[in-house]
Amino acid sequence: MTICDDQQKHSINFEFFPPKTEAGQAKLVAVANVLAAEQPEFFSVTYGAGGSTRDGTRRTVLQLNNEVGVPAAPPCPAWVTRARICAPC
């Protein structure tokens, strides 16, 4: 969704933290499906401190991209290599 006023154009996006459990993952996807109705530009999925949730982040991004239909991506910290981003789960 894009909101325009006289001077600026604004977009809406939502950010998620990767859940620790399968039940939490299912709930995140259900919530993302509800939020998708608001037509956000994208979803972002955070990394934990020092990359502590990077595998969960990657799994969540892939699931959102495959199941919800809104582009999803993690922020890309300097320590994430291109090979890591492109590697299959």
C-alpha positions as CSV (number, residue, x, y, z in Angstrom):
1,M,0.0,0.0,0.0
2,T,1.2,3.4,-0.8
3,I,-0.1,6.5,0.9
4,C,0.2,9.8,-0.9
5,D,-0.2,13.3,0.4
6,D,0.6,16.6,-1.4
7,Q,4.3,16.4,-0.9
8,Q,5.4,12.8,-0.2
9,K,4.7,9.2,-1.0
10,H,4.8,6.7,1.9
11,S,4.7,2.9,1.9
12,I,3.6,0.4,4.5
13,N,5.6,-2.6,5.5
14,F,5.5,-5.0,8.5
15,E,8.4,-6.5,10.4
16,F,8.5,-9.9,12.1
17,F,10.8,-11.7,14.5
18,P,11.2,-15.4,13.6
19,P,9.3,-17.6,16.1
20,K,11.0,-20.3,18.1
21,T,8.3,-23.0,17.7
22,E,6.3,-24.6,14.9
23,A,3.1,-23.2,16.6
24,G,4.6,-19.8,16.5
25,Q,5.6,-20.2,12.9
26,A,2.0,-21.2,12.0
27,K,0.6,-18.2,13.8
28,L,3.1,-15.8,12.1
29,V,2.0,-17.0,8.7
30,A,-1.7,-16.6,9.7
31,V,-1.0,-13.1,10.9
32,A,1.0,-12.3,7.7
33,N,-2.0,-13.5,5.6
34,V,-4.3,-11.1,7.5
35,L,-1.8,-8.2,7.1
36,A,-1.4,-9.0,3.4
37,A,-4.9,-7.6,2.9
38,E,-3.5,-4.1,3.8
39,Q,-1.2,-4.4,0.7
40,P,2.2,-3.7,2.3
41,E,5.1,-3.1,0.0
42,F,7.0,-5.9,1.8
43,F,7.6,-7.9,5.0
44,S,10.9,-7.9,6.7
45,V,12.1,-10.6,9.1
46,T,14.8,-9.6,11.7
47,Y,17.9,-11.3,12.7
48,G,18.5,-11.8,16.5
49,A,21.5,-10.1,18.2
50,G,24.6,-11.2,16.4
51,G,22.6,-13.3,13.9
52,S,21.4,-15.7,16.6
53,T,18.2,-16.4,14.7
54,R,19.5,-16.4,11.1
55,D,18.3,-19.9,10.3
56,G,14.8,-19.1,11.6
57,T,14.9,-15.8,9.7
58,R,15.8,-17.5,6.5
59,R,13.1,-20.1,6.9
60,T,10.5,-17.5,7.8
61,V,11.4,-15.4,4.7
62,L,11.1,-18.4,2.4
63,Q,7.8,-19.4,3.9
64,L,6.3,-15.9,3.6
65,N,7.5,-15.6,0.0
66,N,6.1,-19.0,-0.9
67,E,2.8,-18.9,1.0
68,V,1.6,-15.3,1.5
69,G,2.4,-13.5,-1.7
70,V,4.0,-10.4,-0.2
71,P,7.7,-10.0,-0.9
72,A,9.7,-10.8,2.3
73,A,13.4,-10.3,3.0
74,P,15.7,-10.0,6.0
75,P,17.9,-7.0,6.5
76,C,21.3,-7.9,5.2
77,P,24.0,-7.4,7.8
78,A,27.6,-7.2,6.7
79,W,28.4,-10.7,7.9
80,V,25.8,-12.4,5.6
81,T,27.5,-13.7,2.5
82,R,25.9,-14.0,-0.9
83,A,26.5,-17.8,-0.8
84,R,24.5,-17.9,2.5
85,I,21.6,-15.9,1.1
86,C,21.4,-18.1,-2.0
87,A,22.0,-21.5,-0.4
88,P,19.0,-23.8,-0.2
89,C,17.6,-24.6,3.3
